[in-house]
Amino acid sequence: MGIKNFFKNAFGDMKKNAKAQHEVDKANFAAAKAESRATWEEAKMSPAARQDLMQKERDAQIKAANERTAAAEARINNAKNGK
């Protein structure tokens, strides 16, 4: 392989990587923009609506914690029974 091909391949790889990174950056920017908009919309909510949203989030967290507890208890029982 000559030096010319080496640089041709190297710059080609850099171009592909730059395009791929640009796509990642665009996706991250769009996500940050959407999150910012969601935060703004939540800030404009009435206090009662905000309380309802917070309660739903707490309920979801409690449900997830209960599921984790049940899974851990199942693992404990399996370990005790030698399975």
Secondary structure, 3 states (H helix, E strand, C coil): CCHHHHHHHHHHHHHHHHHHHHHHHHHHHHHHHHHHHHHHHHHCCCHHHHHHHHHHHHHHHHHHHHHHHHHHHHHHHHHHCCC
